[in-house]
């Protein structure tokens, strides 16, 4: 709870820029390299929403430039004066000791780092060959300048600000680029994101679970509600879940002790599957499963049909209403009733209404 609260607090305060640890980047990227050693070969990688002087993304890809067979690496930063949190900012020695250093631009302009050839005649292309300059703008990814870099790139990789995640995904998808980014796990419920998930245009990356990030002041902060999102293929995505039959689950799984059948929703033709190990291997109908299913989702094994709890719609329309004229009150009550009808629920033996947690509705591939 505390870990997820950290993420929520950061998002609400717009203090949502965190550096990803080198080991976490390495672990995730290596999984794609293992699945396809040429996944980045001959490609231009753009690292926007970054801070090239401090970022582990830039360090990692610069150090592995030749190993991955990159064509070009581009990394951009966001100007400090455009950020909400500016405390403790000081230009790095890398910047101040460079001939390009401009005291008037250092706080108002973003920076661009480019790596594409051996600048120091060392015989190899690596981090020491990075060249940099100031951008014309503040480095906002939505600017024409950075959008042009997006259009030049083949793959976009970064940890974007949490508060701009949905806008950032749309920005990538409209250009039809490959990508690997970090976001809030609950992003799958966003109206801008879920259609891409459902249609297999976006899926969850390899390494999940809690991750520790570095804040702008150097402190570490652990968050349990983040994950990688991508459209790069990886091996885990093609590993089917090992499942038991419905009869064996009802007979042997302690979580179903005392039940003769799976519970069915009162308002939707599907069975409820509260944990992933209870998904029956031999059921051909629709099943409601936890959102954590996406971390194990194999599109060769299942298809995603729908999701419950349209959070975006509810937040906009289903607010507690104050006493007002009867017409307005009736309208709001009708909206609230419509919203509640979309939430899968059970009826207990006494006919009482029992809601369930958010569900993805899936069906076995035939």
C-alpha positions as a LaTeX table, in Angstrom:
\begin{tabular}{lrrr}
\hline
Residue & $x$ (\AA) & $y$ (\AA) & $z$ (\AA) \\
\hline
Unk1 & 0.00 & 0.00 & 0.00 \\
Unk2 & 2.74 & 2.48 & 0.92 \\
Unk3 & 4.65 & 1.76 & $-2.29$ \\
Unk4 & 1.61 & 2.43 & $-4.44$ \\
Unk5 & 0.77 & 5.52 & $-2.37$ \\
Unk6 & 4.21 & 6.88 & $-3.23$ \\
Unk7 & 3.36 & 6.68 & $-6.92$ \\
Unk8 & $-0.05$ & 8.27 & $-6.46$ \\
Unk9 & 1.37 & 11.12 & $-4.43$ \\
Unk10 & 4.04 & 11.78 & $-7.03$ \\
Unk11 & 1.49 & 11.79 & $-9.82$ \\
Unk12 & $-0.88$ & 14.14 & $-8.03$ \\
Unk13 & 1.91 & 16.59 & $-7.19$ \\
Unk14 & 3.37 & 16.36 & $-10.69$ \\
Unk15 & 6.63 & 15.44 & $-8.95$ \\
Unk16 & 6.71 & 12.46 & $-11.22$ \\
Unk17 & 10.20 & 12.34 & $-12.70$ \\
Unk18 & 12.27 & 9.46 & $-11.43$ \\
Unk19 & 15.47 & 7.93 & $-12.76$ \\
Unk20 & 15.43 & 4.21 & $-13.52$ \\
Unk21 & 18.25 & 2.11 & $-12.10$ \\
Unk22 & 20.81 & 0.70 & $-14.52$ \\
Unk23 & 20.22 & $-2.90$ & $-13.40$ \\
Unk24 & 16.46 & $-2.63$ & $-14.07$ \\
Unk25 & 17.08 & $-1.34$ & $-17.60$ \\
Unk26 & 19.64 & $-4.05$ & $-18.25$ \\
Unk27 & 17.36 & $-6.82$ & $-16.99$ \\
Unk28 & 14.45 & $-5.74$ & $-19.17$ \\
Unk29 & 16.37 & $-4.97$ & $-22.36$ \\
Unk30 & 18.41 & $-8.18$ & $-22.18$ \\
Unk31 & 15.19 & $-10.19$ & $-22.38$ \\
Unk32 & 14.44 & $-8.71$ & $-25.81$ \\
Unk33 & 18.01 & $-9.26$ & $-26.96$ \\
Unk34 & 17.82 & $-12.91$ & $-25.85$ \\
Unk35 & 14.59 & $-13.39$ & $-27.80$ \\
Unk36 & 15.88 & $-11.55$ & $-30.88$ \\
Unk37 & 19.59 & $-10.59$ & $-30.94$ \\
Unk38 & 18.93 & $-8.22$ & $-33.85$ \\
Unk39 & 15.99 & $-6.38$ & $-32.29$ \\
Unk40 & 17.90 & $-3.07$ & $-32.28$ \\
Unk41 & 20.36 & $-3.74$ & $-35.10$ \\
Unk42 & 20.61 & $-0.92$ & $-37.64$ \\
Unk43 & 18.02 & 1.15 & $-35.78$ \\
Unk44 & 17.87 & 4.66 & $-34.38$ \\
Unk45 & 16.84 & 4.80 & $-30.73$ \\
Unk46 & 15.33 & 7.94 & $-29.22$ \\
Unk47 & 15.41 & 8.48 & $-25.45$ \\
Unk48 & 13.05 & 11.44 & $-24.86$ \\
Unk49 & 11.79 & 12.71 & $-21.50$ \\
Unk50 & 15.30 & 11.96 & $-20.34$ \\
Unk51 & 18.26 & 13.71 & $-18.74$ \\
Unk52 & 21.26 & 12.49 & $-20.71$ \\
Unk53 & 23.85 & 13.69 & $-18.19$ \\
Unk54 & 22.35 & 11.64 & $-15.39$ \\
Unk55 & 20.18 & 9.07 & $-17.12$ \\
Unk56 & 20.96 & 5.38 & $-16.95$ \\
Unk57 & 19.05 & 4.86 & $-20.21$ \\
Unk58 & 21.62 & 6.96 & $-22.07$ \\
Unk59 & 24.54 & 5.28 & $-20.30$ \\
Unk60 & 23.22 & 1.79 & $-20.97$ \\
Unk61 & 22.57 & 2.21 & $-24.68$ \\
Unk62 & 25.73 & 4.24 & $-25.28$ \\
Unk63 & 27.85 & 1.55 & $-23.64$ \\
Unk64 & 26.12 & $-1.16$ & $-25.68$ \\
Unk65 & 25.98 & 0.79 & $-28.94$ \\
Unk66 & 28.16 & $-1.61$ & $-30.93$ \\
Unk67 & 26.96 & $-4.78$ & $-29.17$ \\
Unk68 & 23.35 & $-3.97$ & $-30.10$ \\
Unk69 & 24.40 & $-2.84$ & $-33.59$ \\
Unk70 & 22.72 & 0.56 & $-33.29$ \\
Unk71 & 22.68 & 3.01 & $-36.15$ \\
Unk72 & 22.15 & 6.08 & $-33.99$ \\
Unk73 & 21.31 & 7.04 & $-30.40$ \\
Unk74 & 19.48 & 10.28 & $-29.60$ \\
Unk75 & 18.71 & 11.47 & $-26.08$ \\
Unk76 & 16.91 & 14.66 & $-25.07$ \\
Unk77 & 16.27 & 16.45 & $-21.79$ \\
Unk78 & 13.62 & 18.83 & $-20.48$ \\
Unk79 & 14.70 & 22.32 & $-19.39$ \\
Unk80 & 14.84 & 22.84 & $-15.64$ \\
Unk81 & 12.77 & 26.05 & $-15.79$ \\
Unk82 & 9.92 & 24.14 & $-17.43$ \\
Unk83 & 9.79 & 21.65 & $-14.56$ \\
Unk84 & 7.65 & 22.15 & $-11.51$ \\
Unk85 & 10.42 & 20.98 & $-9.18$ \\
Unk86 & 13.70 & 22.84 & $-9.60$ \\
Unk87 & 15.21 & 22.50 & $-6.14$ \\
Unk88 & 18.95 & 22.03 & $-5.96$ \\
Unk89 & 19.56 & 22.29 & $-9.70$ \\
Unk90 & 23.14 & 22.93 & $-10.77$ \\
Unk91 & 24.64 & 22.45 & $-14.22$ \\
Unk92 & 26.93 & 19.44 & $-14.38$ \\
Unk93 & 30.66 & 19.78 & $-14.86$ \\
Unk94 & 30.15 & 17.99 & $-18.17$ \\
Unk95 & 28.09 & 20.97 & $-19.32$ \\
Unk96 & 29.95 & 23.86 & $-17.70$ \\
Unk97 & 33.35 & 22.69 & $-18.91$ \\
Unk98 & 32.15 & 22.23 & $-22.48$ \\
Unk99 & 32.74 & 24.88 & $-25.20$ \\
Unk100 & 28.97 & 24.83 & $-25.89$ \\
Unk101 & 28.08 & 25.94 & $-22.36$ \\
Unk102 & 25.69 & 28.89 & $-22.41$ \\
Unk103 & 24.70 & 30.39 & $-19.08$ \\
Unk104 & 21.58 & 31.90 & $-20.66$ \\
Unk105 & 20.36 & 28.61 & $-22.12$ \\
Unk106 & 21.25 & 26.15 & $-19.37$ \\
Unk107 & 17.98 & 26.65 & $-17.47$ \\
Unk108 & 15.57 & 27.36 & $-20.32$ \\
Unk109 & 16.61 & 25.02 & $-23.11$ \\
Unk110 & 16.58 & 21.25 & $-23.28$ \\
Unk111 & 19.66 & 19.37 & $-24.43$ \\
Unk112 & 20.19 & 16.82 & $-27.15$ \\
Unk113 & 22.87 & 14.13 & $-27.08$ \\
Unk114 & 23.72 & 12.21 & $-30.25$ \\
Unk115 & 25.88 & 9.13 & $-30.73$ \\
Unk116 & 26.45 & 7.80 & $-34.23$ \\
Unk117 & 30.20 & 7.58 & $-34.92$ \\
Unk118 & 33.65 & 7.29 & $-33.37$ \\
Unk119 & 34.47 & 10.93 & $-32.55$ \\
Unk120 & 37.68 & 10.34 & $-30.56$ \\
Unk121 & 39.34 & 7.82 & $-32.92$ \\
Unk122 & 39.37 & 5.14 & $-30.23$ \\
Unk123 & 38.39 & 2.43 & $-32.69$ \\
Unk124 & 34.93 & 1.90 & $-31.19$ \\
Unk125 & 31.71 & 3.82 & $-30.67$ \\
Unk126 & 30.82 & 4.22 & $-27.00$ \\
Unk127 & 29.71 & 6.69 & $-24.34$ \\
Unk128 & 32.84 & 8.82 & $-24.80$ \\
Unk129 & 31.70 & 9.66 & $-28.33$ \\
Unk130 & 28.46 & 11.34 & $-27.27$ \\
Unk131 & 28.07 & 14.83 & $-28.72$ \\
Unk132 & 25.65 & 17.37 & $-27.30$ \\
Unk133 & 24.10 & 20.75 & $-27.82$ \\
Unk134 & 21.15 & 22.81 & $-26.66$ \\
Unk135 & 17.76 & 22.29 & $-28.25$ \\
Unk136 & 15.96 & 25.28 & $-29.70$ \\
Unk137 & 13.05 & 24.58 & $-27.34$ \\
Unk138 & 12.68 & 23.40 & $-23.73$ \\
Unk139 & 12.67 & 19.74 & $-24.81$ \\
Unk140 & 8.98 & 18.99 & $-24.26$ \\
Unk141 & 8.25 & 15.78 & $-26.17$ \\
Unk142 & 5.20 & 17.45 & $-27.74$ \\
Unk143 & 7.31 & 20.20 & $-29.34$ \\
Unk144 & 7.85 & 20.20 & $-33.10$ \\
Unk145 & 11.56 & 19.73 & $-32.48$ \\
Unk146 & 11.29 & 16.54 & $-30.44$ \\
Unk147 & 8.39 & 15.27 & $-32.56$ \\
Unk148 & 10.70 & 15.48 & $-35.58$ \\
Unk149 & 13.22 & 13.34 & $-33.68$ \\
Unk150 & 10.40 & 10.88 & $-32.93$ \\
Unk151 & 9.68 & 10.63 & $-36.63$ \\
Unk152 & 13.36 & 9.96 & $-37.35$ \\
Unk153 & 13.64 & 7.20 & $-34.74$ \\
Unk154 & 12.77 & 3.52 & $-35.06$ \\
Unk155 & 12.45 & 2.75 & $-31.35$ \\
Unk156 & 11.48 & 5.03 & $-28.43$ \\
Unk157 & 12.64 & 4.04 & $-24.94$ \\
Unk158 & 12.22 & 6.02 & $-21.72$ \\
Unk159 & 10.55 & 6.50 & $-18.35$ \\
Unk160 & 8.09 & 9.32 & $-19.13$ \\
Unk161 & 6.48 & 11.52 & $-16.44$ \\
Unk162 & 3.63 & 9.55 & $-14.89$ \\
Unk163 & 1.21 & 12.47 & $-15.24$ \\
Unk164 & 1.75 & 12.57 & $-19.02$ \\
Unk165 & 1.79 & 8.81 & $-19.62$ \\
Unk166 & $-1.41$ & 8.51 & $-21.64$ \\
Unk167 & $-0.54$ & 11.53 & $-23.77$ \\
Unk168 & 2.94 & 10.13 & $-24.32$ \\
Unk169 & 1.59 & 6.75 & $-25.49$ \\
Unk170 & $-0.77$ & 8.42 & $-27.96$ \\
Unk171 & 2.19 & 10.51 & $-29.19$ \\
Unk172 & 4.13 & 7.29 & $-29.89$ \\
Unk173 & 1.26 & 5.32 & $-31.37$ \\
Unk174 & 0.25 & 8.03 & $-33.84$ \\
Unk175 & 3.74 & 7.72 & $-35.35$ \\
Unk176 & 3.54 & 3.88 & $-35.34$ \\
Unk177 & 6.89 & 3.44 & $-33.60$ \\
Unk178 & 8.30 & 0.55 & $-31.60$ \\
Unk179 & 8.79 & 1.42 & $-27.96$ \\
Unk180 & 9.70 & 0.31 & $-24.45$ \\
Unk181 & 8.51 & 2.57 & $-21.63$ \\
Unk182 & 7.71 & 2.50 & $-17.92$ \\
Unk183 & 4.28 & 3.44 & $-16.55$ \\
Unk184 & 1.75 & 2.91 & $-13.80$ \\
Unk185 & 0.37 & $-0.64$ & $-13.90$ \\
Unk186 & $-3.15$ & 0.77 & $-13.67$ \\
Unk187 & $-2.61$ & 2.55 & $-16.97$ \\
Unk188 & $-4.22$ & $-0.44$ & $-18.66$ \\
Unk189 & $-7.58$ & 0.88 & $-17.46$ \\
Unk190 & $-7.18$ & 4.27 & $-19.19$ \\
Unk191 & $-9.55$ & 4.81 & $-22.09$ \\
Unk192 & $-6.60$ & 5.89 & $-24.25$ \\
Unk193 & $-4.57$ & 2.76 & $-23.41$ \\
Unk194 & $-6.92$ & $-0.21$ & $-23.06$ \\
Unk195 & $-7.96$ & $-0.43$ & $-26.75$ \\
Unk196 & $-4.28$ & $-0.84$ & $-27.64$ \\
Unk197 & $-3.96$ & $-3.58$ & $-25.00$ \\
Unk198 & $-7.08$ & $-5.38$ & $-26.20$ \\
Unk199 & $-5.98$ & $-5.30$ & $-29.84$ \\
Unk200 & $-2.44$ & $-6.50$ & $-29.06$ \\
Unk201 & $-0.84$ & $-3.23$ & $-30.13$ \\
Unk202 & 0.66 & $-2.82$ & $-26.63$ \\
Unk203 & 1.55 & $-5.43$ & $-24.04$ \\
Unk204 & 3.29 & $-5.71$ & $-20.70$ \\
Unk205 & 7.06 & $-6.13$ & $-20.62$ \\
Unk206 & 9.11 & $-8.86$ & $-19.00$ \\
Unk207 & 10.17 & $-7.77$ & $-15.51$ \\
Unk208 & 7.42 & $-6.80$ & $-13.09$ \\
Unk209 & 7.10 & $-6.32$ & $-9.37$ \\
Unk210 & 8.39 & $-3.55$ & $-7.12$ \\
Unk211 & 11.12 & $-1.31$ & $-8.46$ \\
Unk212 & 13.32 & 1.26 & $-6.79$ \\
Unk213 & 13.75 & 4.57 & $-8.57$ \\
Unk214 & 16.07 & 7.51 & $-7.97$ \\
Unk215 & 14.43 & 10.85 & $-7.24$ \\
Unk216 & 15.78 & 14.15 & $-8.54$ \\
Unk217 & 17.43 & 14.83 & $-5.18$ \\
Unk218 & 19.26 & 11.49 & $-5.29$ \\
Unk219 & 17.04 & 9.71 & $-2.77$ \\
Unk220 & 15.68 & 6.25 & $-3.57$ \\
Unk221 & 11.97 & 5.48 & $-3.67$ \\
Unk222 & 10.37 & 2.07 & $-4.10$ \\
Unk223 & 7.11 & 1.72 & $-6.00$ \\
Unk224 & 5.13 & $-1.45$ & $-6.39$ \\
Unk225 & 2.69 & $-0.30$ & $-9.03$ \\
Unk226 & 4.84 & 0.25 & $-12.11$ \\
Unk227 & 5.68 & $-1.95$ & $-15.07$ \\
Unk228 & 7.13 & $-1.88$ & $-18.57$ \\
Unk229 & 4.87 & $-1.38$ & $-21.58$ \\
Unk230 & 6.05 & $-2.26$ & $-25.08$ \\
Unk231 & 5.28 & $-3.51$ & $-28.57$ \\
Unk232 & 8.62 & $-5.32$ & $-28.84$ \\
Unk233 & 8.23 & $-9.07$ & $-28.82$ \\
Unk234 & 9.73 & $-11.18$ & $-26.03$ \\
Unk235 & 9.79 & $-14.83$ & $-25.10$ \\
Unk236 & 7.65 & $-14.72$ & $-21.97$ \\
Unk237 & 4.77 & $-13.41$ & $-24.06$ \\
Unk238 & 4.63 & $-16.76$ & $-25.88$ \\
Unk239 & 4.77 & $-18.98$ & $-22.80$ \\
Unk240 & 1.25 & $-20.36$ & $-22.20$ \\
Unk241 & $-0.02$ & $-20.61$ & $-18.66$ \\
Unk242 & 0.07 & $-24.12$ & $-17.25$ \\
Unk243 & $-3.48$ & $-24.77$ & $-16.08$ \\
Unk244 & $-5.63$ & $-27.51$ & $-14.61$ \\
Unk245 & $-9.09$ & $-28.49$ & $-15.74$ \\
Unk246 & $-12.16$ & $-26.99$ & $-14.13$ \\
Unk247 & $-12.97$ & $-30.29$ & $-12.43$ \\
Unk248 & $-9.45$ & $-30.62$ & $-10.98$ \\
Unk249 & $-9.49$ & $-27.03$ & $-9.71$ \\
Unk250 & $-12.82$ & $-27.60$ & $-7.96$ \\
Unk251 & $-11.51$ & $-30.83$ & $-6.50$ \\
Unk252 & $-7.97$ & $-29.94$ & $-5.46$ \\
Unk253 & $-7.53$ & $-26.16$ & $-5.21$ \\
Unk254 & $-8.07$ & $-25.00$ & $-1.62$ \\
Unk255 & $-9.23$ & $-21.58$ & $-2.83$ \\
Unk256 & $-12.41$ & $-23.26$ & $-4.13$ \\
Unk257 & $-12.97$ & $-25.41$ & $-1.06$ \\
Unk258 & $-16.64$ & $-26.08$ & $-0.52$ \\
Unk259 & $-17.66$ & $-24.93$ & $-4.01$ \\
Unk260 & $-19.28$ & $-27.23$ & $-6.54$ \\
Unk261 & $-18.90$ & $-24.75$ & $-9.38$ \\
Unk262 & $-17.31$ & $-21.44$ & $-10.30$ \\
Unk263 & $-19.34$ & $-18.36$ & $-9.36$ \\
Unk264 & $-21.13$ & $-16.62$ & $-12.22$ \\
Unk265 & $-21.94$ & $-12.93$ & $-12.47$ \\
Unk266 & $-25.55$ & $-11.89$ & $-12.13$ \\
Unk267 & $-25.30$ & $-9.32$ & $-14.94$ \\
Unk268 & $-22.78$ & $-10.82$ & $-17.34$ \\
Unk269 & $-22.52$ & $-14.25$ & $-18.95$ \\
Unk270 & $-19.14$ & $-15.25$ & $-17.54$ \\
Unk271 & $-17.55$ & $-17.10$ & $-14.64$ \\
Unk272 & $-15.41$ & $-15.30$ & $-12.07$ \\
Unk273 & $-11.81$ & $-16.46$ & $-11.71$ \\
Unk274 & $-10.35$ & $-14.66$ & $-8.65$ \\
Unk275 & $-6.75$ & $-15.85$ & $-9.09$ \\
Unk276 & $-4.72$ & $-16.81$ & $-12.14$ \\
Unk277 & $-4.02$ & $-20.37$ & $-10.97$ \\
Unk278 & $-7.79$ & $-21.00$ & $-11.02$ \\
Unk279 & $-8.17$ & $-20.35$ & $-14.76$ \\
Unk280 & $-9.59$ & $-23.64$ & $-16.11$ \\
Unk281 & $-7.83$ & $-25.18$ & $-19.08$ \\
Unk282 & $-10.99$ & $-26.69$ & $-20.55$ \\
Unk283 & $-13.52$ & $-23.85$ & $-20.30$ \\
Unk284 & $-14.47$ & $-22.26$ & $-23.63$ \\
Unk285 & $-16.72$ & $-19.51$ & $-22.30$ \\
Unk286 & $-15.91$ & $-16.01$ & $-21.06$ \\
Unk287 & $-13.97$ & $-15.61$ & $-17.80$ \\
Unk288 & $-13.39$ & $-12.59$ & $-15.58$ \\
Unk289 & $-9.78$ & $-12.56$ & $-14.35$ \\
Unk290 & $-7.68$ & $-10.08$ & $-12.30$ \\
Unk291 & $-5.79$ & $-7.30$ & $-14.07$ \\
Unk292 & $-2.56$ & $-9.08$ & $-13.09$ \\
Unk293 & $-3.40$ & $-11.52$ & $-15.90$ \\
Unk294 & $-1.67$ & $-9.16$ & $-18.33$ \\
Unk295 & 1.69 & $-10.04$ & $-16.78$ \\
Unk296 & 1.12 & $-13.67$ & $-17.85$ \\
Unk297 & $-0.95$ & $-13.07$ & $-20.97$ \\
Unk298 & $-0.09$ & $-15.28$ & $-23.93$ \\
Unk299 & $-2.01$ & $-14.08$ & $-27.03$ \\
Unk300 & $-1.57$ & $-17.53$ & $-28.58$ \\
Unk301 & $-3.57$ & $-19.00$ & $-25.69$ \\
Unk302 & $-6.25$ & $-16.39$ & $-24.87$ \\
Unk303 & $-8.02$ & $-13.38$ & $-26.33$ \\
Unk304 & $-9.05$ & $-10.30$ & $-24.35$ \\
Unk305 & $-12.69$ & $-9.39$ & $-24.90$ \\
Unk306 & $-13.56$ & $-6.58$ & $-22.53$ \\
Unk307 & $-12.75$ & $-4.98$ & $-19.19$ \\
Unk308 & $-15.00$ & $-4.05$ & $-16.32$ \\
Unk309 & $-15.14$ & $-0.78$ & $-14.37$ \\
Unk310 & $-14.77$ & 2.05 & $-16.86$ \\
Unk311 & $-12.86$ & 4.22 & $-14.39$ \\
Unk312 & $-12.46$ & 7.18 & $-16.73$ \\
Unk313 & $-16.20$ & 7.38 & $-17.31$ \\
Unk314 & $-17.00$ & 6.94 & $-13.64$ \\
Unk315 & $-14.61$ & 9.64 & $-12.46$ \\
Unk316 & $-16.21$ & 12.10 & $-14.87$ \\
Unk317 & $-19.87$ & 11.22 & $-14.31$ \\
Unk318 & $-20.48$ & 9.34 & $-11.07$ \\
Unk319 & $-19.71$ & 11.87 & $-8.37$ \\
Unk320 & $-21.65$ & 12.16 & $-5.15$ \\
Unk321 & $-24.37$ & 14.67 & $-5.82$ \\
Unk322 & $-25.49$ & 17.47 & $-3.51$ \\
Unk323 & $-29.07$ & 18.34 & $-2.80$ \\
Unk324 & $-30.29$ & 20.37 & $-5.74$ \\
Unk325 & $-33.39$ & 20.60 & $-7.90$ \\
Unk326 & $-35.15$ & 17.30 & $-8.56$ \\
Unk327 & $-34.41$ & 17.16 & $-12.31$ \\
Unk328 & $-30.64$ & 17.39 & $-11.85$ \\
Unk329 & $-30.66$ & 14.95 & $-8.93$ \\
Unk330 & $-32.66$ & 12.42 & $-10.94$ \\
Unk331 & $-30.28$ & 12.73 & $-13.89$ \\
Unk332 & $-27.23$ & 12.10 & $-11.71$ \\
Unk333 & $-28.90$ & 9.13 & $-10.04$ \\
Unk334 & $-29.65$ & 7.68 & $-13.48$ \\
Unk335 & $-26.02$ & 8.07 & $-14.52$ \\
Unk336 & $-24.87$ & 6.43 & $-11.31$ \\
Unk337 & $-27.27$ & 3.52 & $-11.88$ \\
Unk338 & $-25.96$ & 3.09 & $-15.44$ \\
Unk339 & $-22.39$ & 3.05 & $-14.14$ \\
Unk340 & $-23.17$ & 0.48 & $-11.46$ \\
Unk341 & $-24.84$ & $-1.75$ & $-14.03$ \\
Unk342 & $-21.52$ & $-1.99$ & $-15.88$ \\
Unk343 & $-19.74$ & $-3.44$ & $-12.86$ \\
Unk344 & $-19.90$ & $-7.25$ & $-12.72$ \\
Unk345 & $-21.55$ & $-8.37$ & $-9.51$ \\
Unk346 & $-22.83$ & $-11.44$ & $-7.67$ \\
Unk347 & $-26.07$ & $-12.01$ & $-5.83$ \\
Unk348 & $-25.67$ & $-13.89$ & $-2.57$ \\
Unk349 & $-28.17$ & $-16.41$ & $-1.24$ \\
Unk350 & $-30.24$ & $-13.58$ & 0.18 \\
Unk351 & $-30.28$ & $-11.63$ & $-3.07$ \\
Unk352 & $-27.81$ & $-9.02$ & $-1.85$ \\
Unk353 & $-25.62$ & $-7.20$ & $-4.36$ \\
Unk354 & $-21.87$ & $-8.03$ & $-4.12$ \\
Unk355 & $-19.40$ & $-6.16$ & $-6.34$ \\
Unk356 & $-16.10$ & $-7.69$ & $-7.42$ \\
Unk357 & $-12.70$ & $-6.19$ & $-8.12$ \\
Unk358 & $-11.81$ & $-4.99$ & $-11.61$ \\
Unk359 & $-11.69$ & $-7.77$ & $-14.16$ \\
Unk360 & $-10.41$ & $-8.46$ & $-17.64$ \\
Unk361 & $-12.75$ & $-10.69$ & $-19.58$ \\
Unk362 & $-10.95$ & $-13.31$ & $-21.57$ \\
Unk363 & $-11.72$ & $-16.40$ & $-23.62$ \\
Unk364 & $-9.58$ & $-19.35$ & $-24.65$ \\
Unk365 & $-8.34$ & $-19.28$ & $-28.25$ \\
Unk366 & $-9.98$ & $-22.01$ & $-30.31$ \\
\hline
\end{tabular}
